[in-house]
Amino acid sequence: MPAPLAASTSLQDIPTATLRKLLAPVTHTRGKHARFQNWATTFKSHPRAMFRPRSVEEVRWVVELARREAVELRASGSGHSPSDLVCTEGYIVNIDSVQGVLEVSEVE
């Protein structure tokens, strides 16, 4: 695994090859972990890659990689959608493993 990045490192300063190495532990390109299927099994998709990030920083890396490579990126959760909204041949980011409250704003 690559060395950790300094907290002040900008996404633009991270080479694409380094982004791929940083994301390797959460990237799936083959097998059951690299496909999407909704709960009713009515919609299925075989994306180029499925990412299962564990932190907000890893989500940022996925979004940046997709932007640089001009690859469509869709987000998935538990797969309860009765539509094909998540289906893509591009990238899917599954955010089920990202834990914690990031911010709370009071509504007045």
VMD Tcl script that builds the backbone (N, CA, C; Angstrom):
set m [mol new atoms 324]
animate dup $m
set s [atomselect $m all]
$s set {name element resname resid chain x y z} {
  {N N MET 1 A 0.854 -1.185 0.000}
  {CA C MET 1 A 0.000 0.000 0.000}
  {C C MET 1 A 0.891 1.235 0.000}
  {N N PRO 2 A 0.526 2.278 -0.768}
  {CA C PRO 2 A 1.328 3.485 -0.829}
  {C C PRO 2 A 1.364 4.197 0.522}
  {N N ALA 3 A 2.390 5.025 0.683}
  {CA C ALA 3 A 2.523 5.800 1.917}
  {C C ALA 3 A 1.343 6.755 2.037}
  {N N PRO 4 A 0.904 7.040 3.279}
  {CA C PRO 4 A -0.211 7.969 3.464}
  {C C PRO 4 A 0.140 9.352 2.921}
  {N N LEU 5 A -0.867 10.069 2.493}
  {CA C LEU 5 A -0.671 11.415 1.970}
  {C C LEU 5 A -0.765 12.421 3.101}
  {N N ALA 6 A -0.064 13.527 2.948}
  {CA C ALA 6 A -0.177 14.614 3.919}
  {C C ALA 6 A -1.585 15.183 3.847}
  {N N ALA 7 A -2.111 15.611 4.976}
  {CA C ALA 7 A -3.470 16.149 5.031}
  {C C ALA 7 A -3.650 17.340 4.096}
  {N N SER 8 A -2.570 18.062 3.827}
  {CA C SER 8 A -2.663 19.253 2.984}
  {C C SER 8 A -2.537 18.946 1.488}
  {N N THR 9 A -2.376 17.669 1.122}
  {CA C THR 9 A -2.211 17.307 -0.280}
  {C C THR 9 A -3.497 17.570 -1.055}
  {N N SER 10 A -3.377 18.343 -2.118}
  {CA C SER 10 A -4.513 18.644 -2.983}
  {C C SER 10 A -4.734 17.480 -3.939}
  {N N LEU 11 A -5.988 17.238 -4.315}
  {CA C LEU 11 A -6.291 16.168 -5.273}
  {C C LEU 11 A -5.532 16.364 -6.581}
  {N N GLN 12 A -5.368 17.618 -7.000}
  {CA C GLN 12 A -4.674 17.900 -8.251}
  {C C GLN 12 A -3.201 17.529 -8.184}
  {N N ASP 13 A -2.645 17.452 -6.977}
  {CA C ASP 13 A -1.230 17.120 -6.811}
  {C C ASP 13 A -0.967 15.621 -6.764}
  {N N ILE 14 A -2.014 14.813 -6.767}
  {CA C ILE 14 A -1.857 13.360 -6.694}
  {C C ILE 14 A -1.861 12.798 -8.119}
  {N N PRO 15 A -0.775 12.154 -8.538}
  {CA C PRO 15 A -0.760 11.558 -9.877}
  {C C PRO 15 A -1.842 10.479 -10.010}
  {N N THR 16 A -2.350 10.298 -11.212}
  {CA C THR 16 A -3.401 9.319 -11.461}
  {C C THR 16 A -2.962 7.914 -11.048}
  {N N ALA 17 A -1.728 7.555 -11.326}
  {CA C ALA 17 A -1.223 6.227 -10.931}
  {C C ALA 17 A -1.262 6.064 -9.414}
  {N N THR 18 A -0.983 7.125 -8.685}
  {CA C THR 18 A -1.041 7.068 -7.215}
  {C C THR 18 A -2.474 6.924 -6.741}
  {N N LEU 19 A -3.404 7.624 -7.390}
  {CA C LEU 19 A -4.825 7.473 -7.037}
  {C C LEU 19 A -5.249 6.014 -7.188}
  {N N ARG 20 A -4.859 5.391 -8.293}
  {CA C ARG 20 A -5.218 3.984 -8.510}
  {C C ARG 20 A -4.641 3.092 -7.412}
  {N N LYS 21 A -3.387 3.357 -7.013}
  {CA C LYS 21 A -2.757 2.550 -5.949}
  {C C LYS 21 A -3.458 2.764 -4.617}
  {N N LEU 22 A -3.822 4.015 -4.332}
  {CA C LEU 22 A -4.519 4.316 -3.084}
  {C C LEU 22 A -5.877 3.625 -3.032}
  {N N LEU 23 A -6.528 3.519 -4.184}
  {CA C LEU 23 A -7.861 2.919 -4.251}
  {C C LEU 23 A -7.845 1.403 -4.429}
  {N N ALA 24 A -6.702 0.818 -4.694}
  {CA C ALA 24 A -6.619 -0.628 -4.958}
  {C C ALA 24 A -7.306 -1.483 -3.893}
  {N N PRO 25 A -7.145 -1.188 -2.593}
  {CA C PRO 25 A -7.804 -2.042 -1.584}
  {C C PRO 25 A -9.330 -2.004 -1.604}
  {N N VAL 26 A -9.919 -0.979 -2.224}
  {CA C VAL 26 A -11.383 -0.860 -2.235}
  {C C VAL 26 A -11.955 -0.965 -3.645}
  {N N THR 27 A -11.140 -1.424 -4.593}
  {CA C THR 27 A -11.551 -1.537 -5.989}
  {C C THR 27 A -11.797 -2.989 -6.355}
  {N N HIS 28 A -12.937 -3.230 -7.005}
  {CA C HIS 28 A -13.281 -4.579 -7.481}
  {C C HIS 28 A -13.551 -4.493 -8.975}
  {N N THR 29 A -12.887 -5.345 -9.738}
  {CA C THR 29 A -13.100 -5.345 -11.184}
  {C C THR 29 A -13.572 -6.698 -11.699}
  {N N ARG 30 A -13.598 -7.710 -10.834}
  {CA C ARG 30 A -14.050 -9.049 -11.250}
  {C C ARG 30 A -14.877 -9.683 -10.144}
  {N N GLY 31 A -15.671 -10.664 -10.531}
  {CA C GLY 31 A -16.430 -11.444 -9.558}
  {C C GLY 31 A -17.673 -10.757 -9.050}
  {N N LYS 32 A -18.266 -11.362 -8.022}
  {CA C LYS 32 A -19.550 -10.868 -7.525}
  {C C LYS 32 A -19.461 -9.477 -6.919}
  {N N HIS 33 A -18.280 -9.078 -6.461}
  {CA C HIS 33 A -18.132 -7.746 -5.869}
  {C C HIS 33 A -17.995 -6.657 -6.921}
  {N N ALA 34 A -17.899 -7.038 -8.184}
  {CA C ALA 34 A -17.730 -6.069 -9.266}
  {C C ALA 34 A -18.971 -5.978 -10.134}
  {N N ARG 35 A -20.104 -6.271 -9.566}
  {CA C ARG 35 A -21.340 -6.123 -10.327}
  {C C ARG 35 A -22.419 -5.522 -9.427}
  {N N PHE 36 A -23.387 -4.909 -10.061}
  {CA C PHE 36 A -24.510 -4.342 -9.324}
  {C C PHE 36 A -25.763 -5.125 -9.672}
  {N N GLN 37 A -26.575 -5.354 -8.657}
  {CA C GLN 37 A -27.873 -5.994 -8.860}
  {C C GLN 37 A -28.809 -5.434 -7.796}
  {N N ASN 38 A -29.991 -4.973 -8.211}
  {CA C ASN 38 A -30.911 -4.457 -7.204}
  {C C ASN 38 A -31.537 -5.625 -6.425}
  {N N TRP 39 A -32.212 -5.313 -5.352}
  {CA C TRP 39 A -32.711 -6.345 -4.434}
  {C C TRP 39 A -33.666 -7.316 -5.115}
  {N N ALA 40 A -34.427 -6.832 -6.092}
  {CA C ALA 40 A -35.406 -7.687 -6.765}
  {C C ALA 40 A -34.798 -8.462 -7.939}
  {N N THR 41 A -33.538 -8.247 -8.185}
  {CA C THR 41 A -32.784 -8.858 -9.293}
  {C C THR 41 A -33.366 -8.523 -10.660}
  {N N THR 42 A -34.098 -7.414 -10.752}
  {CA C THR 42 A -34.674 -7.014 -12.031}
  {C C THR 42 A -33.700 -6.196 -12.871}
  {N N PHE 43 A -32.699 -5.608 -12.222}
  {CA C PHE 43 A -31.701 -4.817 -12.931}
  {C C PHE 43 A -30.311 -5.252 -12.504}
  {N N LYS 44 A -29.452 -5.439 -13.486}
  {CA C LYS 44 A -28.067 -5.858 -13.229}
  {C C LYS 44 A -27.150 -5.010 -14.088}
  {N N SER 45 A -25.936 -4.836 -13.593}
  {CA C SER 45 A -24.955 -4.041 -14.313}
  {C C SER 45 A -23.569 -4.607 -14.044}
  {N N HIS 46 A -22.724 -4.557 -15.058}
  {CA C HIS 46 A -21.334 -4.998 -14.916}
  {C C HIS 46 A -20.434 -3.806 -15.219}
  {N N PRO 47 A -20.184 -2.978 -14.210}
  {CA C PRO 47 A -19.376 -1.776 -14.431}
  {C C PRO 47 A -17.902 -2.121 -14.668}
  {N N ARG 48 A -17.188 -1.150 -15.178}
  {CA C ARG 48 A -15.740 -1.287 -15.370}
  {C C ARG 48 A -15.054 -1.559 -14.023}
  {N N ALA 49 A -15.551 -0.897 -12.968}
  {CA C ALA 49 A -15.032 -1.124 -11.613}
  {C C ALA 49 A -16.095 -0.725 -10.604}
  {N N MET 50 A -16.061 -1.407 -9.474}
  {CA C MET 50 A -16.938 -1.089 -8.340}
  {C C MET 50 A -16.006 -0.706 -7.191}
  {N N PHE 51 A -16.254 0.454 -6.613}
  {CA C PHE 51 A -15.442 0.927 -5.492}
  {C C PHE 51 A -16.268 0.848 -4.215}
  {N N ARG 52 A -15.651 0.387 -3.147}
  {CA C ARG 52 A -16.295 0.315 -1.832}
  {C C ARG 52 A -15.434 1.080 -0.820}
  {N N PRO 53 A -15.443 2.419 -0.920}
  {CA C PRO 53 A -14.608 3.227 -0.030}
  {C C PRO 53 A -15.053 3.125 1.424}
  {N N ARG 54 A -14.091 3.381 2.312}
  {CA C ARG 54 A -14.369 3.304 3.746}
  {C C ARG 54 A -14.328 4.673 4.407}
  {N N SER 55 A -13.956 5.693 3.658}
  {CA C SER 55 A -13.842 7.040 4.230}
  {C C SER 55 A -14.232 8.085 3.193}
  {N N VAL 56 A -14.465 9.279 3.671}
  {CA C VAL 56 A -14.799 10.388 2.778}
  {C C VAL 56 A -13.619 10.659 1.841}
  {N N GLU 57 A -12.416 10.548 2.357}
  {CA C GLU 57 A -11.220 10.777 1.529}
  {C C GLU 57 A -11.174 9.791 0.362}
  {N N GLU 58 A -11.478 8.530 0.613}
  {CA C GLU 58 A -11.502 7.542 -0.469}
  {C C GLU 58 A -12.609 7.859 -1.479}
  {N N VAL 59 A -13.741 8.360 -1.021}
  {CA C VAL 59 A -14.811 8.769 -1.940}
  {C C VAL 59 A -14.299 9.902 -2.834}
  {N N ARG 60 A -13.595 10.861 -2.256}
  {CA C ARG 60 A -13.021 11.966 -3.031}
  {C C ARG 60 A -12.070 11.440 -4.095}
  {N N TRP 61 A -11.260 10.432 -3.755}
  {CA C TRP 61 A -10.312 9.858 -4.714}
  {C C TRP 61 A -11.052 9.186 -5.871}
  {N N VAL 62 A -12.135 8.479 -5.557}
  {CA C VAL 62 A -12.933 7.816 -6.607}
  {C C VAL 62 A -13.512 8.866 -7.556}
  {N N VAL 63 A -14.091 9.912 -7.010}
  {CA C VAL 63 A -14.693 10.961 -7.832}
  {C C VAL 63 A -13.622 11.619 -8.711}
  {N N GLU 64 A -12.466 11.876 -8.139}
  {CA C GLU 64 A -11.379 12.501 -8.907}
  {C C GLU 64 A -10.885 11.576 -10.019}
  {N N LEU 65 A -10.745 10.290 -9.733}
  {CA C LEU 65 A -10.309 9.338 -10.752}
  {C C LEU 65 A -11.318 9.278 -11.903}
  {N N ALA 66 A -12.593 9.216 -11.576}
  {CA C ALA 66 A -13.627 9.188 -12.614}
  {C C ALA 66 A -13.606 10.465 -13.438}
  {N N ARG 67 A -13.400 11.594 -12.784}
  {CA C ARG 67 A -13.330 12.879 -13.505}
  {C C ARG 67 A -12.162 12.883 -14.482}
  {N N ARG 68 A -10.989 12.480 -14.001}
  {CA C ARG 68 A -9.792 12.478 -14.849}
  {C C ARG 68 A -9.933 11.539 -16.036}
  {N N GLU 69 A -10.555 10.400 -15.802}
  {CA C GLU 69 A -10.676 9.400 -16.863}
  {C C GLU 69 A -11.943 9.573 -17.691}
  {N N ALA 70 A -12.750 10.584 -17.362}
  {CA C ALA 70 A -14.010 10.861 -18.060}
  {C C ALA 70 A -14.888 9.611 -18.115}
  {N N VAL 71 A -14.985 8.929 -16.968}
  {CA C VAL 71 A -15.792 7.715 -16.851}
  {C C VAL 71 A -17.040 8.053 -16.035}
  {N N GLU 72 A -18.191 7.601 -16.521}
  {CA C GLU 72 A -19.435 7.823 -15.787}
  {C C GLU 72 A -19.336 7.188 -14.402}
  {N N LEU 73 A -19.791 7.911 -13.386}
  {CA C LEU 73 A -19.751 7.431 -12.005}
  {C C LEU 73 A -21.159 7.470 -11.443}
  {N N ARG 74 A -21.606 6.344 -10.920}
  {CA C ARG 74 A -22.914 6.249 -10.267}
  {C C ARG 74 A -22.704 5.812 -8.823}
  {N N ALA 75 A -23.557 6.276 -7.939}
  {CA C ALA 75 A -23.484 5.901 -6.524}
  {C C ALA 75 A -24.554 4.870 -6.213}
  {N N SER 76 A -24.187 3.903 -5.381}
  {CA C SER 76 A -25.169 2.900 -4.963}
  {C C SER 76 A -25.153 2.777 -3.452}
  {N N GLY 77 A -26.255 2.260 -2.951}
  {CA C GLY 77 A -26.369 2.005 -1.520}
  {C C GLY 77 A -26.793 0.572 -1.325}
  {N N SER 78 A -27.972 0.383 -0.781}
  {CA C SER 78 A -28.433 -0.965 -0.456}
  {C C SER 78 A -29.069 -1.701 -1.635}
  {N N GLY 79 A -29.290 -1.024 -2.756}
  {CA C GLY 79 A -29.844 -1.684 -3.939}
  {C C GLY 79 A -31.347 -1.839 -3.922}
  {N N HIS 80 A -32.045 -0.995 -3.136}
  {CA C HIS 80 A -33.499 -1.117 -3.045}
  {C C HIS 80 A -34.252 -0.379 -4.142}
  {N N SER 81 A -33.540 0.298 -5.025}
  {CA C SER 81 A -34.210 1.049 -6.080}
  {C C SER 81 A -34.914 0.105 -7.054}
  {N N PRO 82 A -36.168 0.409 -7.389}
  {CA C PRO 82 A -36.885 -0.431 -8.362}
  {C C PRO 82 A -36.582 -0.015 -9.799}
  {N N SER 83 A -35.486 0.712 -10.009}
  {CA C SER 83 A -35.141 1.167 -11.358}
  {C C SER 83 A -33.699 0.793 -11.692}
  {N N ASP 84 A -33.286 1.185 -12.890}
  {CA C ASP 84 A -31.921 0.903 -13.324}
  {C C ASP 84 A -31.008 2.117 -13.121}
  {N N LEU 85 A -31.344 2.976 -12.193}
  {CA C LEU 85 A -30.621 4.214 -11.957}
  {C C LEU 85 A -29.124 4.006 -11.731}
  {N N VAL 86 A -28.737 2.965 -11.033}
  {CA C VAL 86 A -27.324 2.722 -10.713}
  {C C VAL 86 A -26.589 2.034 -11.863}
  {N N CYS 87 A -27.294 1.363 -12.716}
  {CA C CYS 87 A -26.659 0.575 -13.780}
  {C C CYS 87 A -25.800 1.434 -14.695}
  {N N THR 88 A -24.577 0.987 -14.931}
  {CA C THR 88 A -23.640 1.689 -15.789}
  {C C THR 88 A -22.547 0.731 -16.241}
  {N N GLU 89 A -21.894 1.082 -17.320}
  {CA C GLU 89 A -20.701 0.360 -17.754}
  {C C GLU 89 A -19.456 1.099 -17.273}
  {N N GLY 90 A -19.661 2.215 -16.568}
  {CA C GLY 90 A -18.563 3.018 -16.044}
  {C C GLY 90 A -18.159 2.549 -14.660}
  {N N TYR 91 A -18.136 3.471 -13.705}
  {CA C TYR 91 A -17.758 3.169 -12.322}
  {C C TYR 91 A -18.985 3.268 -11.418}
  {N N ILE 92 A -19.023 2.419 -10.402}
  {CA C ILE 92 A -20.028 2.517 -9.343}
  {C C ILE 92 A -19.286 2.657 -8.025}
  {N N VAL 93 A -19.727 3.593 -7.212}
  {CA C VAL 93 A -19.170 3.750 -5.870}
  {C C VAL 93 A -20.272 3.367 -4.881}
  {N N ASN 94 A -19.991 2.353 -4.078}
  {CA C ASN 94 A -20.933 1.875 -3.065}
  {C C ASN 94 A -20.484 2.468 -1.735}
  {N N ILE 95 A -21.318 3.292 -1.143}
  {CA C ILE 95 A -20.911 4.016 0.058}
  {C C ILE 95 A -21.402 3.373 1.364}
  {N N ASP 96 A -21.800 2.112 1.311}
  {CA C ASP 96 A -22.274 1.429 2.516}
  {C C ASP 96 A -21.244 1.390 3.642}
  {N N SER 97 A -19.961 1.379 3.318}
  {CA C SER 97 A -18.916 1.246 4.344}
  {C C SER 97 A -18.430 2.576 4.904}
  {N N VAL 98 A -18.926 3.685 4.366}
  {CA C VAL 98 A -18.550 4.993 4.896}
  {C C VAL 98 A -19.422 5.243 6.115}
  {N N GLN 99 A -18.787 5.374 7.271}
  {CA C GLN 99 A -19.512 5.488 8.534}
  {C C GLN 99 A -19.354 6.873 9.152}
  {N N GLY 100 A -20.316 7.237 9.973}
  {CA C GLY 100 A -20.209 8.452 10.768}
  {C C GLY 100 A -20.997 9.616 10.219}
  {N N VAL 101 A -21.316 10.541 11.089}
  {CA C VAL 101 A -22.009 11.767 10.722}
  {C C VAL 101 A -20.954 12.783 10.364}
  {N N LEU 102 A -21.071 13.403 9.203}
  {CA C LEU 102 A -20.084 14.372 8.757}
  {C C LEU 102 A -20.413 15.779 9.205}
  {N N GLU 103 A -21.681 16.127 9.189}
  {CA C GLU 103 A -22.088 17.470 9.554}
  {C C GLU 103 A -23.576 17.481 9.864}
  {N N VAL 104 A -23.958 18.272 10.815}
  {CA C VAL 104 A -25.370 18.436 11.146}
  {C C VAL 104 A -25.688 19.920 11.069}
  {N N SER 105 A -26.712 20.244 10.303}
  {CA C SER 105 A -27.147 21.644 10.179}
  {C C SER 105 A -28.568 21.739 10.695}
  {N N GLU 106 A -28.800 22.715 11.543}
  {CA C GLU 106 A -30.143 22.921 12.062}
  {C C GLU 106 A -30.986 23.646 11.031}
  {N N VAL 107 A -32.238 23.216 10.895}
  {CA C VAL 107 A -33.175 23.870 10.004}
  {C C VAL 107 A -34.035 24.805 10.847}
  {N N GLU 108 A -34.104 26.042 10.415}
  {CA C GLU 108 A -34.885 27.023 11.198}
  {C C GLU 108 A -36.253 27.191 10.626}
}
mol reanalyze $m
mol bondsrecalc $m
mol representation Tube
mol addrep $m
